[in-house]
Amino acid sequence: AFLSLGKVHQDVIYDITKRMGLGMKEFIPKEVETVEDYNLYCHYVAGLVGIGLSKLFAACKLESAKFATKMDALSNDMGLFLQKTNIIRDYLEDIEELPAPRMFWPKEIWGLYAEELDEFKDP
């Protein structure tokens, strides 16, 4: 399916997926410790999707051309909002993941209230 797309669409998808992969690779060996880590992780997994979609919408003329060049911050922020919503929604599932829990909440925040992140799963 990818090869049947126009070059401009392929270029956007290639660029965004490459940037996503390189960014997500940073979080394989480390956990989200700080709010800065949290925002960077969310940028890689969802902010770049928002940026890429804006570029695709502009390329298809479904949106103004400015969406491809001047709206990256807004597109990124929307992606971060959606990813953070998913992280909140999936907290229990992620914390109970086997063989090892997935933890995307920044320890900089939850560490003020608990020793371990899984302490929040029981009311």
C-alpha positions in Angstrom: 0.0 0.0 0.0 2.8 2.4 0.9 4.4 2.1 -2.6 1.0 3.0 -4.2 1.0 6.4 -2.5 2.3 9.5 -4.2 5.9 10.6 -3.5 4.9 13.5 -1.3 2.8 11.2 1.0 5.6 8.6 1.0 8.1 11.2 2.0 6.0 12.5 4.9 5.4 8.9 6.2 9.0 7.9 5.8 10.2 11.0 7.7 7.8 10.8 10.6 8.2 7.0 11.1 12.0 7.3 11.0 11.9 10.1 13.6 9.4 8.1 15.7 11.6 5.0 15.7 14.8 6.8 16.5 13.0 8.7 19.4 11.3 5.6 20.8 14.6 3.8 20.8 15.8 6.2 23.5 13.2 4.8 25.9 14.0 1.1 25.5 16.7 1.1 28.1 15.2 3.8 30.4 12.1 4.7 32.2 10.2 8.0 32.1 11.6 9.8 35.2 11.0 13.5 34.6 8.2 15.6 33.1 10.7 16.4 30.3 11.1 12.7 29.6 7.3 12.3 29.7 6.8 15.1 27.1 9.6 13.8 24.9 8.2 10.2 25.0 4.7 11.5 24.1 6.2 13.6 21.3 7.9 10.6 19.8 4.9 8.3 20.0 2.0 10.7 19.3 3.2 14.3 18.7 5.0 13.2 15.5 1.8 11.5 14.4 0.0 14.8 14.7 2.7 16.6 12.8 2.7 13.9 10.1 -1.1 14.0 9.8 -1.1 17.8 9.4 1.5 17.5 6.7 -0.5 14.7 4.9 -3.8 16.7 5.2 -2.0 19.8 3.7 -0.5 17.6 0.9 -4.0 16.3 0.1 -5.4 19.8 0.2 -7.8 18.9 3.0 -6.1 21.6 5.1 -4.4 24.9 4.4 -0.7 24.6 3.3 0.2 26.3 6.6 -0.6 23.1 8.3 2.5 21.6 6.7 4.8 24.3 7.8 3.6 26.5 10.6 1.4 24.3 12.7 3.9 21.8 14.1 3.6 23.1 17.7 -0.2 22.8 17.7 -0.1 19.4 15.9 2.5 18.2 18.5 0.5 19.5 21.4 -2.7 17.7 20.2 -0.7 14.4 19.9 0.7 14.9 23.4 -2.8 15.5 24.8 -4.1 12.3 23.1 -1.2 10.2 24.3 -1.4 11.5 27.8 -5.1 10.6 27.8 -4.2 7.1 26.7 -1.6 6.7 29.4 -4.1 7.8 32.0 -6.8 5.4 30.6 -4.3 2.5 30.4 -2.6 2.9 33.8 -3.9 -0.4 35.4 -3.3 -2.5 32.2 0.2 -1.1 31.8 1.2 -1.5 35.5 0.0 -5.2 35.4 1.7 -6.0 32.1 3.7 -9.3 32.1 6.5 -10.1 32.1 7.3 -6.5 33.1 5.1 -3.5 33.8 5.2 -0.6 31.4 5.5 2.7 33.2 5.0 6.0 31.3 4.1 8.3 34.2 7.0 10.6 35.3 8.5 9.6 38.6 9.2 13.3 39.2 5.5 13.7 39.9 4.2 10.4 41.3 7.4 10.0 43.5 6.1 12.8 45.6 3.2 10.6 46.8 4.4 7.0 46.6 7.5 4.8 46.7 6.4 2.7 43.7 4.0 3.6 40.9 1.9 0.5 41.4 0.8 1.8 44.9 -1.9 3.8 43.1 -3.7 0.8 41.7 -5.5 0.0 44.9 -7.8 2.8 46.2 
